[in-house]
Amino acid sequence: MSKICHHFQNAEDGDISKVGLDTFDTFPLATLETVFCKERICKMSQEDAFTIFKNWMAYDFKARKDKWLDLVDLINLIGGSKRKRAVIGYDFTTNEVNLFSDMTIDMFDHAAENIEQTIFIFGGPNELRNLDNIFTFDTSTFQFKRSALKLNKSRHSFGSCAFDKNIYIMGERYDGSVSNVVEIYDPREGICHSLEKMLCGRQRSAYTKLNNQIYAFGGWYCIGRNEATVYEIRNDSWLKLAPLKTSLCLIKATEFRNKLYLFGGVVPNDSRSKDVNIYTPATGNWTMSTKKLPYYMDSYAMATH
């Protein structure tokens, strides 16, 4: 407290050069409220007072952002081979799970993406036998409903990734073969158009984004795949990455603090996995998390907050 009061005393004496504005960045709000009072502000120029306030706001925003980042550990797990109707909140830092809601139909081999706090759930086999359906799940009300919009065709065993309020749809099983087609879809307008194809056909792969890139991992086509590739959105081009340490399919992935996490899936001997594989783009290295999933997960959809 004495340190900050000393700096304000310099400002009151008219010697703003001794204020040391950057030092205010490190003081908590309670301390600032005590000394940043109307009487002292009136003795400072408007510009100097605003500068101090702006510097503190920048510091406070960073602190709040760090706290907010702790909340994005929570991801939504939707449907799947074992829990076909469940919408589950999973915190992968604590390994805790909570059932948010039950959907009205079974869903698996589908996809889901969160756009402006609405999760769009689409494609995949379900009891309605319509693989072009789009459903929505409101993360604030936990309400699940069917959308009037549809995909441009029936889809299953495909992957997706949301970017700039659009959904990138990649790979699928189609007419007995595996596709390497990439399309961008606006779920609000129902508009879809094609992009550069992937380097290989994929189904049941994992996709996630980081910065202006979309990463594709694993998948299945006759055998499990361990390929990893990255799509440069601005250049509309694909590049190979270091492969996974083991082949995986029926997996999902998400980004967290500049690392990419792959959850569960099925390994080459057709057994389900509780492992969490981690890829670090900055180094190109693969590691395995010391934490295991609370249960086996495959054929599910995933959407982050």
C-alpha positions in Angstrom: 0.0 0.0 0.0 2.8 2.4 0.9 4.4 1.8 -2.5 1.3 2.8 -4.5 0.5 5.8 -2.2 4.1 7.0 -2.9 3.4 6.9 -6.6 0.2 8.8 -6.2 1.9 11.4 -4.0 4.3 12.0 -6.9 1.3 12.6 -9.2 -0.3 15.0 -6.7 2.9 17.0 -6.5 2.8 17.5 -10.2 5.8 15.3 -11.1 4.1 12.8 -13.3 7.5 11.5 -14.6 8.0 9.8 -11.2 4.6 8.1 -11.1 5.9 4.9 -12.8 2.6 4.0 -14.5 3.7 0.4 -15.2 3.9 -0.3 -11.5 0.1 0.1 -11.2 -0.4 -3.0 -13.4 0.6 -5.3 -10.5 -1.8 -4.0 -7.9 -5.1 -5.8 -7.1 -8.5 -4.0 -7.5 -9.0 -3.6 -3.7 -5.8 -1.7 -3.3 -6.5 0.6 -6.2 -10.0 1.3 -4.9 -8.5 2.5 -1.7 -6.1 5.1 -3.1 -7.6 5.8 -6.5 -10.2 8.1 -5.1 -11.9 11.2 -6.5 -9.8 13.7 -4.6 -6.5 12.4 -6.0 -7.9 12.0 -9.5 -9.0 15.6 -9.6 -5.4 16.7 -9.1 -4.2 14.8 -12.1 -4.7 15.6 -15.8 -7.4 13.7 -17.5 -4.8 12.0 -19.8 -2.6 10.8 -17.0 -5.5 9.5 -15.0 -6.9 7.7 -18.0 -3.4 6.2 -18.7 -3.2 4.7 -15.2 -6.7 3.4 -15.4 -6.1 1.8 -18.9 -2.9 0.1 -17.8 -4.6 -1.4 -14.8 -7.5 -2.5 -17.0 -5.1 -4.3 -19.3 -3.6 -6.2 -16.3 -7.1 -7.0 -14.9 -8.3 -8.3 -18.3 -5.3 -10.7 -18.4 -6.0 -11.9 -15.0 -9.6 -12.5 -15.8 -8.7 -14.2 -19.1 -6.4 -16.6 -17.2 -9.3 -17.5 -14.9 -11.6 -17.9 -17.9 -9.2 -20.3 -19.5 -9.6 -22.5 -16.5 -13.3 -22.9 -17.5 -12.8 -24.0 -21.0 -11.5 -27.4 -19.8 -15.1 -28.4 -19.9 -16.2 -30.1 -23.1 -19.5 -31.6 -24.2 -19.6 -35.3 -25.1 -22.6 -36.1 -27.2 -24.0 -39.6 -27.9 -21.7 -42.5 -28.8 -21.7 -46.3 -28.9 -22.4 -46.7 -25.2 -24.3 -43.5 -24.2 -26.3 -42.8 -27.4 -28.6 -40.2 -25.9 -26.5 -38.5 -23.3 -25.0 -35.0 -23.4 -22.2 -35.1 -20.8 -20.0 -32.3 -19.5 -16.5 -33.5 -19.0 -13.7 -31.6 -17.3 -10.5 -33.2 -18.5 -8.3 -31.4 -15.9 -10.2 -33.0 -13.0 -11.6 -36.0 -14.9 -15.1 -35.2 -13.6 -18.2 -35.9 -15.6 -21.8 -34.6 -15.3 -24.9 -35.5 -17.2 -26.3 -32.3 -18.7 -29.2 -33.7 -20.6 -30.6 -36.6 -22.5 -31.4 -36.2 -26.2 -34.7 -37.5 -27.6 -33.0 -40.0 -30.0 -30.0 -42.2 -30.1 -27.0 -40.8 -32.0 -23.6 -42.2 -32.9 -21.0 -41.8 -35.7 -22.2 -38.2 -35.9 -20.6 -34.8 -35.4 -21.2 -31.7 -33.3 -19.8 -28.1 -33.2 -20.5 -25.2 -30.9 -21.2 -21.9 -32.6 -22.2 -18.9 -30.4 -23.2 -21.2 -27.5 -25.5 -23.3 -29.7 -24.2 -26.8 -30.4 -25.2 -28.1 -33.8 -25.4 -31.9 -33.9 -25.7 -33.4 -37.4 -25.4 -36.5 -39.5 -24.8 -40.1 -38.3 -27.1 -43.1 -38.0 -30.1 -42.6 -35.7 -33.5 -44.2 -35.1 -35.1 -41.7 -37.6 -32.9 -43.2 -40.3 -32.2 -39.7 -41.7 -28.5 -39.0 -41.9 -29.0 -35.4 -43.1 -30.7 -34.2 -39.9 -29.4 -31.2 -37.9 -30.3 -30.8 -34.2 -29.4 -28.1 -31.8 -28.5 -28.1 -28.1 -28.6 -24.8 -26.2 -25.8 -24.8 -23.7 -27.5 -22.2 -21.5 -30.9 -24.0 -21.2 -29.9 -27.6 -22.0 -32.7 -27.7 -24.6 -32.4 -30.2 -27.4 -34.4 -29.8 -30.6 -34.6 -30.6 -34.3 -33.6 -27.9 -36.8 -35.6 -27.1 -39.9 -32.4 -27.1 -41.9 -30.7 -30.2 -43.2 -27.2 -31.1 -44.5 -26.8 -31.1 -48.2 -26.7 -34.9 -48.2 -26.8 -37.9 -45.8 -23.5 -38.3 -43.8 -22.0 -40.7 -41.3 -18.5 -41.6 -40.0 -17.3 -38.1 -40.9 -15.5 -35.4 -39.0 -16.0 -31.7 -38.5 -14.4 -28.5 -37.1 -15.9 -25.1 -36.5 -14.1 -22.0 -37.7 -15.4 -18.4 -38.1 -19.0 -19.5 -37.5 -18.9 -22.1 -40.2 -18.4 -25.8 -40.0 -15.8 -27.7 -42.0 -17.0 -31.2 -42.9 -14.2 -33.7 -43.7 -14.1 -37.3 -44.9 -16.9 -39.9 -44.6 -17.9 -43.3 -45.6 -19.9 -43.0 -48.8 -21.2 -45.7 -51.1 -18.8 -48.3 -49.7 -15.7 -46.1 -50.1 -13.9 -43.5 -48.0 -14.0 -39.9 -49.1 -11.3 -37.2 -48.9 -13.7 -34.4 -49.7 -13.7 -31.2 -47.6 -16.7 -28.9 -47.5 -17.5 -25.8 -45.6 -21.1 -25.5 -44.3 -23.0 -22.6 -42.8 -25.6 -24.3 -40.5 -27.6 -21.1 -40.1 -28.2 -20.7 -43.8 -27.8 -24.3 -45.0 -25.2 -23.3 -47.6 -22.3 -25.7 -48.5 -19.4 -25.5 -50.9 -16.2 -27.6 -51.6 -12.6 -26.9 -50.6 -9.2 -28.6 -51.3 -9.4 -32.3 -50.8 -7.4 -34.1 -48.0 -4.2 -36.0 -48.8 -6.0 -39.3 -48.2 -9.5 -40.6 -47.6 -10.6 -40.6 -44.0 -13.5 -41.7 -41.9 -14.0 -41.7 -38.1 -11.0 -39.4 -37.7 -10.4 -36.5 -35.2 -10.3 -32.9 -36.2 -9.6 -29.7 -34.3 -8.3 -26.2 -35.0 -5.5 -24.0 -33.7 -5.0 -20.5 -35.1 -5.7 -20.6 -38.8 -5.2 -24.3 -39.2 -7.3 -27.4 -38.9 -5.6 -30.7 -37.8 -6.7 -34.2 -38.8 -5.7 -37.3 -36.8 -6.1 -41.0 -37.3 -9.2 -42.6 -38.7 -10.0 -45.9 -40.4 -10.0 -47.4 -43.9 -9.6 -51.2 -44.0 -7.0 -50.7 -41.2 -6.5 -48.1 -38.5 -4.6 -45.0 -39.5 -1.9 -43.1 -37.7 -1.6 -40.3 -40.1 -1.6 -36.7 -39.0 -2.1 -33.8 -41.3 -2.8 -30.0 -41.1 -5.0 -27.9 -43.3 -3.9 -24.3 -43.9 -7.2 -22.4 -44.1 -5.8 -19.3 -45.7 -3.9 -21.3 -48.4 -6.5 -24.0 -48.9 -3.7 -26.7 -48.7 -2.8 -29.8 -46.7 0.6 -30.8 -45.2 1.8 -34.0 -43.4 2.8 -34.0 -39.7 4.5 -36.4 -37.4 2.3 -39.5 -37.2 0.5 -40.7 -34.1 2.4 -43.3 -32.0 -0.4 -45.8 -32.6 -3.3 -46.0 -35.0 -6.6 -44.6 -33.7 -10.1 -44.3 -35.0 -13.5 -43.2 -33.6 -11.7 -40.4 -31.8 -12.3 -36.7 -31.2 -9.9 -33.9 -30.5 -9.8 -30.4 -29.0 -7.3 -27.6 -28.5 -6.3 -26.3 -25.1 -3.5 -23.8 -24.4 -1.7 -24.5 -27.7 -1.8 -28.2 -27.3 -4.1 -30.7 -29.1 -5.8 -33.4 -27.1 -7.1 -36.7 -28.6 -9.6 -38.6 -26.4 -10.3 -42.3 -26.3 -11.1 -44.1 -29.6 -10.4 -47.6 -30.8 -6.9 -49.0 -31.2 -5.7 -51.6 -33.9 -6.8 -54.7 -31.9 -10.4 -53.3 -31.9 -10.2 -52.6 -28.2 -11.5 -49.3 -26.8 -9.1 -46.8 -25.2 -9.2 -44.5 -22.2 -6.0 -42.8 -23.2 -5.5 -39.1 -23.9 -2.9 -38.4 -26.5 -1.4 -34.9 -26.7 0.2 -33.3 -29.7 2.3 -30.1 -29.3 2.4 -28.2 -32.7 5.3 -26.0 -31.6 7.6 -29.0 -31.3 5.8 -31.7 -33.4 6.0 -34.1 -30.4 3.5 -36.6 -29.2 3.0 -37.5 -25.5 0.5 -39.4 -23.4 -1.4 -37.8 -20.6 -0.9 -39.4 -17.1 -4.7 -39.1 -16.7 -7.1 -41.7 -18.1 -10.7 -41.1 -19.3 -13.3 -42.0 -16.7 -14.8 -44.5 -19.2 -14.3 -45.7 -22.7 -15.5 -43.3 -25.4 -15.9 -43.9 -29.1 -18.3 -43.0 -31.9 -19.3 -39.9 -30.0 -19.4 -36.2 -31.0 -17.6 -33.5 -29.0 -18.1 -29.8 -28.8 -16.1 -27.3 -26.6 -17.5 -24.3 -24.8 
